[in-house]
């Protein structure tokens, strides 16, 4: 029953993420087609600057909600939420001020003078968006994740209406799109502040015993990991943006992305599992008998859902990129294929476990050494090979190295070998036949029949869904177990 409830909670978050992905893809498809590569690259650079600095200014605080709320009385929850949210207001103000005052320096650093005005208009966004951070941790702690789905769907719909639609209908440029982003951020700000206090609005106002010192004692090690994580996340984008120009950066931005469904599911699982692991570790439960079954079950279900999709996208990467962004972004498929290899391993939700068993320092150190190695190798590649594809390849190798280090700790915690963390038989049953069948379809539709990309996408998707469904039924892959908890919830 507990696992069923956890599945439902994760499903609500995943549903919200699905709509977020859908609206995000539609927005990118519109902007890619209505902006030239230079303007689209500038717009993406604004978001790159924001996302790079965002991790620094959040100070690791979003995870504090799911860590501390399970440890305090419900009557103190409102006070704790208010205390952390007030910190976000201060940090958001500092972030916005920095973005406005140093827009010229940032534009010079990235060698794009158009960024000056764009960043100054965008500067208010951090003040609006930082106080929204941590909402999912609050709602997951109190089993209210369906409200997270509502929030995500509404805010992403507003974002689409404010950013992409004006570009398509009224022909506004990237400055107009950024103004739309500001308006959508204000709507998100208002909704998030209401949803943050919704689960505890009738639970009393007792003063929280958790001090700011305790909060920062937990969050600052995460900040250090986040700082190194920021360097890791921004390194490829920086080198490509600075050394290869706006147009190559636009191709890279569209292609070198994690398959959205991966982030959607792993993010949902991480959100739900984090307070569970925090509570279990606080109660000193046996790792192998009590915690590992939950962890393994989540990985198995995620693999069943995502691995077939990754296999399809890898084989038909060129078709997917053209259908999504247009013929001018065909080269993005190379970056997309490189990133998809990483997705086979990023399904594993290890961060909530490592953080909530108190191994934050190890988590931080892995990111620190990983960042140093990554930057050195990518800089070396610029001086020698000088290829954006090499940058992407180095990024992949370094990511796999960091994952291996994390899984070594997880295996040690569960007293298992690393390979025992993986459902090897299940993975083989999914990937081997899928990949063979997809290559056959790809060869026939493209090399033999020479069909156009949209037709290839539609026919290949249909054939793959039908054939994989029949195959899964024949070998008794239990996909019904994934939707059964949702059906039970609906009947109840």
C-alpha positions in Angstrom: 0.0 0.0 0.0 2.9 2.4 0.8 4.5 1.6 -2.6 1.2 2.2 -4.3 0.9 5.6 -2.7 4.4 6.5 -3.6 3.8 5.5 -7.2 0.7 7.8 -7.2 2.6 10.7 -5.8 5.4 10.2 -8.4 2.8 9.9 -11.1 1.3 13.3 -10.3 4.7 15.0 -10.5 5.5 13.1 -13.7 2.2 14.2 -15.2 3.1 17.8 -14.5 6.5 17.3 -16.0 5.0 15.7 -19.0 2.9 18.8 -19.7 6.0 20.9 -18.9 7.9 19.0 -21.5 5.1 19.3 -24.0 4.8 23.0 -23.7 8.6 23.4 -23.6 9.0 21.4 -26.8 6.2 23.4 -28.6 7.8 26.6 -27.5 11.3 25.5 -28.7 9.8 24.4 -32.0 8.1 27.7 -32.5 11.1 29.9 -31.6 13.5 27.7 -33.6 11.4 28.3 -36.7 10.5 32.0 -36.2 14.0 33.3 -35.1 17.1 33.1 -37.1 19.9 31.1 -35.5 21.7 34.2 -34.1 18.6 35.6 -32.3 17.6 32.1 -31.1 21.2 31.6 -29.8 21.0 34.9 -27.9 17.7 33.9 -26.3 19.2 30.6 -25.3 22.2 32.3 -23.9 20.0 34.4 -21.6 18.5 31.2 -20.2 22.0 29.7 -20.0 23.3 32.6 -17.9 20.2 32.4 -15.6 20.4 28.6 -15.1 24.1 28.8 -14.5 23.9 31.4 -11.8 20.6 29.9 -10.4 22.3 27.0 -8.7 24.8 29.3 -7.0 22.1 31.7 -5.6 19.8 28.9 -4.3 22.5 27.8 -1.9 21.3 24.3 -1.9 18.1 25.4 0.0 15.4 23.8 -2.2 16.3 20.4 -0.8 16.1 21.7 2.8 12.3 21.5 2.6 12.1 17.7 2.0 15.0 17.1 4.5 13.6 19.1 7.5 9.9 18.9 7.1 9.7 15.2 7.9 11.7 15.9 11.0 9.5 18.7 12.5 6.0 18.7 14.0 3.3 19.6 11.6 2.4 22.7 13.8 5.9 24.1 13.1 5.9 23.4 9.3 4.4 26.8 8.4 7.1 28.6 10.3 9.9 26.5 8.7 8.5 27.1 5.2 8.3 30.9 5.8 11.8 30.9 7.2 13.4 29.2 4.1 11.2 31.2 1.7 12.3 34.5 3.2 15.9 33.4 2.5 15.0 32.9 -1.1 13.6 36.5 -1.3 16.9 37.9 -0.1 18.9 35.7 -2.5 16.5 36.5 -5.4 17.1 40.2 -4.8 20.8 39.8 -4.9 20.7 37.6 -8.0 18.5 40.2 -9.9 20.8 43.1 -8.9 23.9 41.3 -10.1 22.3 40.3 -13.4 21.3 43.9 -14.0 24.5 45.6 -13.0 26.9 43.2 -14.6 25.0 42.6 -17.9 27.7 44.3 -19.9 30.5 42.2 -18.4 28.5 39.0 -19.0 27.8 40.0 -22.6 31.5 40.8 -23.2 32.6 37.5 -21.6 30.3 35.5 -24.0 31.2 37.8 -26.9 27.6 38.8 -27.7 26.7 42.5 -27.3 23.0 41.7 -27.8 23.0 40.2 -24.4 23.3 43.5 -22.6 19.7 44.7 -23.1 18.3 41.2 -23.0 19.8 40.5 -19.6 18.7 43.8 -18.2 15.1 43.1 -19.2 15.3 39.6 -17.8 16.9 40.7 -14.5 13.7 40.8 -12.5 13.1 37.1 -13.2 15.4 35.7 -10.4 13.6 37.8 -7.7 10.3 36.3 -8.9 11.4 32.7 -9.4 13.7 32.0 -6.4 10.8 32.1 -3.9 9.1 29.4 -5.9 11.9 27.0 -5.3 11.3 24.0 -3.1 7.5 23.8 -3.8 7.7 20.2 -5.0 9.6 19.2 -1.8 6.8 20.6 0.4 4.0 19.0 -1.6 5.8 15.7 -1.8 6.3 15.6 2.0 2.6 16.0 2.7 1.4 13.8 -0.2 -0.1 16.7 -2.1 1.8 16.2 -5.4 -1.4 16.5 -7.5 -1.2 20.3 -6.7 2.3 20.3 -8.1 0.9 18.9 -11.3 -1.7 21.6 -11.4 0.9 24.3 -10.7 3.3 23.0 -13.4 0.6 22.7 -16.1 -0.8 26.1 -15.4 2.5 27.9 -15.3 3.9 26.2 -18.4 0.7 27.0 -20.3 1.1 30.7 -19.3 4.8 30.5 -20.3 3.8 29.2 -23.8 1.1 31.9 -24.2 3.4 34.7 -23.1 6.6 33.7 -24.8 6.0 31.6 -27.9 2.6 32.6 -29.1 3.4 36.4 -29.4 6.4 35.4 -31.5 4.3 33.3 -33.9 1.2 35.6 -34.0 2.6 39.1 -33.7 6.2 38.6 -34.9 7.9 40.0 -31.8 11.6 39.4 -31.6 13.7 37.8 -28.9 13.2 40.9 -26.7 9.5 40.4 -26.9 9.9 36.7 -25.9 12.0 37.7 -22.9 9.3 40.2 -21.8 6.8 37.4 -22.1 9.1 35.3 -19.9 9.0 38.0 -17.2 5.2 38.2 -17.2 4.9 34.4 -17.0 7.4 34.4 -14.1 5.2 36.8 -12.2 2.2 34.4 -12.6 4.4 31.5 -11.3 5.5 33.6 -8.4 1.9 34.4 -7.2 0.7 30.7 -7.6 3.8 29.2 -5.9 3.4 31.4 -2.8 -0.2 30.2 -2.4 0.6 26.5 -3.0 3.6 26.5 -0.6 1.4 27.1 2.4 -1.6 25.1 1.3 -0.8 21.7 2.9 -0.2 23.4 6.4 -2.5 26.4 6.4 -4.7 24.9 9.1 -1.9 23.2 11.1 -1.0 26.0 13.5 1.7 28.6 13.7 4.1 27.3 16.3 7.6 28.7 16.0 10.0 26.3 14.3 12.8 24.9 16.3 15.1 24.6 13.3 17.5 27.5 13.2 19.0 29.2 10.2 22.4 27.8 11.3 21.0 24.3 11.1 19.5 25.0 7.7 22.8 26.3 6.3 24.7 23.5 7.9 22.6 21.2 5.7 22.5 23.3 2.6 26.0 24.7 2.3 27.6 21.4 1.5 25.0 21.0 -1.2 25.9 24.5 -2.3 29.5 23.4 -2.8 28.3 20.4 -4.8 26.0 22.8 -6.7 28.8 25.2 -7.5 30.8 22.4 -9.0 27.7 21.1 -10.6 27.1 24.5 -12.1 30.6 24.5 -13.6 29.9 21.0 -15.0 26.6 22.0 -16.5 27.9 25.2 -18.0 31.3 24.1 -19.1 30.3 22.6 -22.5 27.9 25.6 -23.1 30.6 28.1 -22.3 33.3 26.6 -24.5 30.9 26.2 -27.4 29.2 29.6 -27.0 32.6 31.4 -26.7 34.7 29.5 -29.3 32.1 28.4 -31.9 29.5 31.2 -32.1 25.8 31.7 -31.8 24.7 29.4 -34.6 26.7 26.4 -33.4 25.5 27.1 -29.9 21.9 27.0 -31.1 22.5 23.6 -32.7 24.2 22.4 -29.5 21.4 23.7 -27.3 18.7 21.9 -29.2 20.5 18.6 -29.5 22.6 18.2 -26.4 19.7 17.7 -24.0 18.7 15.0 -21.7 15.7 13.1 -23.1 12.9 15.1 -21.3 11.1 12.0 -20.2 14.2 10.9 -18.3 14.3 14.1 -16.3 10.5 14.0 -15.9 10.5 10.5 -14.3 13.7 10.7 -12.3 12.8 14.2 -11.0 9.4 12.9 -9.9 11.0 9.8 -8.2 13.7 12.0 -6.5 11.0 14.4 -5.2 9.0 11.6 -3.7 11.9 9.5 -2.4 13.8 12.3 -0.7 11.5 12.7 2.3 11.1 8.9 2.5 14.8 8.3 2.7 15.2 11.2 5.1 12.6 9.6 7.4 14.0 6.1 7.0 17.5 7.1 7.8 16.3 9.2 10.8 14.6 6.0 12.1 17.8 3.9 11.6 16.2 1.3 9.4 18.2 -1.6 7.9 19.5 -0.4 4.4 19.4 -3.7 2.5 16.1 -5.0 3.8 14.1 -1.8 4.2 15.6 0.8 1.8 17.0 -1.1 -1.1 13.7 -2.8 -2.2 12.2 0.7 -2.6 15.2 2.0 -4.5 15.4 -1.1 -6.8 11.7 -1.0 -7.5 11.8 2.6 -8.6 14.8 1.9 -10.9 13.1 -1.1 -12.4 9.9 0.7 -13.2 11.7 3.7 -14.6 13.8 1.5 -16.8 10.8 -0.3 -18.2 9.2 3.1 -19.2 12.3 4.9 -20.5 14.7 2.4 -22.0 12.4 1.6 -25.0 12.0 5.3 -25.6 15.8 6.0 -25.4 16.4 3.2 -27.9 13.9 4.7 -30.4 15.3 8.2 -30.1 18.9 7.1 -30.5 18.3 5.2 -33.7 16.0 7.9 -35.2 17.9 10.9 -33.7 18.2 12.6 -37.1 14.5 12.3 -37.8 13.5 13.5 -34.3 15.7 16.6 -34.5 14.3 17.6 -37.9 10.7 17.0 -36.9 11.2 19.0 -33.8 13.3 22.0 -34.9 13.3 22.0 -38.7 15.9 21.0 -41.4 18.3 23.8 -40.3 18.9 21.9 -37.1 19.6 18.5 -38.6 23.2 18.6 -37.3 21.8 18.7 -33.7 21.2 14.9 -34.0 24.9 14.3 -33.4 24.8 16.0 -30.0 21.4 14.3 -29.3 22.9 10.8 -29.8 25.9 11.5 -27.6 23.6 12.8 -24.8 21.2 9.8 -25.1 24.0 7.4 -24.2 24.2 9.1 -20.9 20.5 8.7 -20.4 20.9 4.9 -20.0 22.7 5.7 -16.7 21.0 8.9 -15.5 17.9 6.9 -14.8 19.3 5.9 -11.5 18.0 8.1 -8.7 21.0 8.1 -6.4 21.2 11.8 -5.2 18.3 11.7 -2.7 19.7 8.6 -1.1 23.3 9.9 -0.8 22.1 13.3 0.5 19.7 11.9 3.1 22.2 9.3 4.5 24.5 12.2 5.3 27.1 11.7 2.6 26.8 15.2 1.3 30.6 15.8 1.5 31.3 12.8 -0.7 28.6 14.0 -3.1 30.3 17.4 -3.2 33.8 16.0 -3.7 32.8 13.9 -6.6 31.4 17.0 -8.3 34.5 19.0 -7.4 37.0 16.5 -9.0 34.6 15.9 -11.9 34.4 19.6 -12.6 38.1 20.1 -12.6 38.7 17.1 -14.9 36.0 18.2 -17.2 37.1 21.8 -17.6 40.8 20.8 -18.2 39.9 18.2 -20.8 37.5 20.5 -22.7 40.0 23.4 -22.7 42.6 21.0 -24.0 40.3 19.8 -26.7 39.7 23.5 -27.8 43.5 23.9 -28.2 44.0 20.6 -30.1 41.0 19.1 -31.8 38.9 22.3 -31.8 35.5 20.5 -32.5 32.2 21.0 -30.7 31.5 17.3 -31.0 34.6 16.5 -29.0 33.3 18.8 -26.3 30.1 16.8 -26.2 32.0 13.5 -26.1 34.2 14.6 -23.2 31.1 15.8 -21.3 29.6 12.3 -21.7 32.8 10.5 -20.5 33.1 12.7 -17.4 29.4 12.2 -16.6 29.8 8.4 -16.7 32.8 8.7 -14.4 30.8 10.7 -11.8 27.9 8.2 -12.0 30.3 5.3 -11.3 31.7 7.0 -8.2 28.2 7.7 -6.9 27.1 4.1 -7.5 30.2 2.8 -5.7 29.0 4.5 -2.6 25.4 3.3 -3.1 26.6 -0.3 -3.5 28.7 0.0 -0.4 25.8 1.4 1.6 23.6 -1.6 0.5 26.5 -4.0 0.9 26.2 -5.1 -2.7 28.4 -5.2 -5.9 27.8 -2.4 -8.4 26.4 -4.8 -11.0 23.8 -6.0 -8.5 22.2 -2.5 -8.5 21.1 -3.1 -12.1 18.3 -5.4 -13.3 20.7 -6.7 -16.0 18.3 -9.3 -17.3 15.4 -6.8 -17.7 17.7 -4.3 -19.4 18.9 -6.9 -21.9 15.3 -8.0 -22.6 14.3 -4.5 -23.4 17.3 -3.1 -25.3 18.6 -6.0 -27.5 15.4 -6.8 -29.5 14.3 -3.1 -29.6 17.6 -1.9 -31.1 17.7 -4.6 -33.7 14.1 -4.0 -34.8 14.6 -0.2 -34.9 17.7 -0.4 -37.1 15.8 -2.6 -39.6 12.9 -0.1 -39.7 15.4 2.8 -40.0 17.1 1.1 -43.0 13.9 0.3 -44.8 12.1 3.6 -44.4 15.1 5.9 -45.1 17.5 3.9 -47.3 15.1 1.8 -49.2 11.8 3.7 -49.4 13.4 7.2 -49.0 10.5 8.7 -47.2 10.3 12.3 -45.8 11.1 12.9 -42.2 7.6 13.4 -40.8 6.3 10.3 -42.6 9.3 8.3 -41.2 8.6 9.6 -37.7 4.9 8.7 -37.8 5.3 5.2 -39.4 8.4 4.2 -37.4 6.7 5.3 -34.1 3.5 3.3 -34.9 5.4 0.2 -36.0 7.7 0.3 -32.9 4.8 0.8 -30.4 2.8 -2.0 -31.9 5.8 -4.4 -32.2 7.2 -3.6 -28.8 3.7 -4.0 -27.2 3.4 -7.5 -28.7 6.9 -8.4 -27.7 6.4 -7.2 -24.1 3.2 -9.2 -23.8 4.9 -12.3 -25.1 7.8 -12.2 -22.7 5.5 -11.1 -19.9 6.9 -7.7 -19.1 4.4 -6.5 -16.5 3.6 -3.0 -17.6 0.2 -3.3 -16.0 1.9 -3.1 -12.6 3.0 0.4 -13.5 -0.5 1.7 -14.0 -2.4 -0.4 -11.5 -1.8 2.0 -8.6 -3.2 4.8 -10.7 -6.3 2.7 -11.6 -6.8 1.9 -7.9 -6.6 5.6 -7.1 -9.2 6.4 -9.7 -11.6 3.7 -8.5 -11.2 4.8 -4.9 
